[in-house]
Amino acid sequence: MRDYILYSRISDRETVLELWGASTKHPDSVFYFSDFKLSDFFDSSSQIVPWLFECASKLTFPIHSYELAKWACEIWEEQHEFFK
């Protein structure tokens, strides 16, 4: 099981996803929202979940991709109650 840490740095307003697994000294993977190509049709905050899907697609093991995508779906469902 991986630990997911999603946060925004105040200093540069960067949203960061850190994936922690085996190591306790550094994350296994780090992703930056600024690297994601945003759609012009939606505000940036509504594109966090699609970005998480992109991050999931870049993981090595399918089970880790699935777990991150599932977590992203849970975030979406919390933000949009009508999907429950």
C-alpha positions in Angstrom: 0.0 0.0 0.0 1.3 3.4 -0.9 0.8 6.6 0.9 -0.3 9.6 -1.1 0.5 13.1 -0.1 -1.2 15.9 -2.1 -0.4 19.4 -1.0 0.2 23.0 -2.3 3.4 24.8 -1.5 2.7 28.3 -0.4 6.1 29.6 -1.6 5.5 29.0 -5.3 1.8 28.0 -5.4 2.8 24.6 -6.8 0.5 21.6 -6.2 2.6 18.4 -5.5 1.7 14.8 -5.3 4.2 12.6 -3.5 3.9 8.8 -3.5 5.5 7.0 -0.6 6.1 3.3 -0.5 9.2 1.4 0.7 11.4 4.4 1.7 10.9 6.5 4.7 13.6 9.1 3.7 12.2 10.2 0.3 9.1 9.7 -1.8 9.2 7.0 -4.5 7.6 9.4 -7.1 6.9 13.1 -7.2 4.5 14.8 -9.6 3.9 18.6 -10.2 0.6 20.0 -11.3 2.5 22.7 -13.3 3.7 19.9 -15.7 0.1 19.0 -16.6 -1.4 20.5 -19.8 -4.5 22.3 -18.6 -7.7 22.4 -20.6 -8.9 25.9 -21.6 -12.5 24.9 -20.9 -12.3 24.3 -17.1 -10.7 26.1 -14.2 -7.5 24.6 -12.9 -8.9 23.3 -9.6 -11.4 21.1 -11.5 -8.5 19.5 -13.3 -6.7 18.0 -10.2 -8.5 14.6 -10.7 -7.6 14.3 -14.4 -4.0 15.2 -13.4 -4.1 12.4 -10.8 -5.2 10.0 -13.5 -2.2 11.1 -15.6 0.1 10.5 -12.7 -1.4 7.0 -12.2 -0.8 6.2 -15.9 3.0 6.9 -15.4 3.4 4.3 -12.6 5.3 1.1 -13.2 3.0 -1.4 -11.6 -0.6 -1.7 -12.7 -1.9 -2.3 -9.1 -0.3 1.0 -8.1 -1.9 2.8 -11.0 -5.3 1.3 -10.1 -4.9 2.3 -6.4 -4.0 5.9 -7.3 -6.9 6.1 -9.8 -9.3 4.7 -7.3 -8.1 7.4 -4.8 -8.7 10.0 -7.4 -12.2 8.7 -8.0 -12.9 9.0 -4.2 -11.7 12.6 -4.3 -14.1 13.3 -7.2 -17.0 11.6 -5.5 -16.4 13.7 -2.3 -16.4 16.9 -4.4 -19.5 15.9 -6.4 -22.0 14.4 -4.0 -24.5 13.5 -6.8 -22.2 10.6 -8.0 -22.9 8.7 -4.8 
